[in-house]
């Protein structure tokens, strides 16, 4: 016979070592542009587009993350959405590119606390010691493609595609409960 | 788990981020309709099936999403070299000497 034991943790117990928070929506864009035109387009968007994968540039609340040799993820407050689209449209002649809005595609979670890195190791195959604060990478989390940001030594952010988010959230909460139980 | 060096990210990363994509340096014919059935069959299906160093394509699908080439020993699973797509096929003798 199968036996089930459920732990009734209080919120304070569960979050003492690691917190999981769903973050407010932001504007997100997927940008593809040839490296030769990246600087021109970056100037139009007010960002110095980084040329190394995993590096981040920030200016006026806008963030650009280099995901591939010709691919960037642009994040900005929702209020800046129209300004970004207009700026990119004006720069199209000088720097042909593809800028696709993906704001609704992903949900972001913040994972923070002394055990944040340990929690992520349950499903992330990367060596997180090598991911320096202030960098971000596209990787996998239990077969789900995610963008993993390291905002600080004990603070991470996960961008998860909307349809995979319940699975990722459930997995994180199992891990959180296990860490709280000292397993 | 295999650790694979992505030449675009310039990092050595876990196999789970990558996808295998068949033999490398298979050149697509410029005029398929001029080929005989046997030549077309060979292009589509016949591969070297090497025992030892094998030139193959990989894709860093959960990372920079780029295809690149690799030389992997099919016996030991050891990667001898990875290099960017479009770069010339490296010389096997000098590669093995370097190991």
Interface residues (C-beta under 8 A of the other chain):
Chain A: X53 X54 X67 X68 X69 X71 X125 X126 X130 X137 X138 X139 X140 X145
Chain B: X1 X8 X9 X10 X11 X13 X14 X15 X16 X17 X62 X63 X64 X65 X66
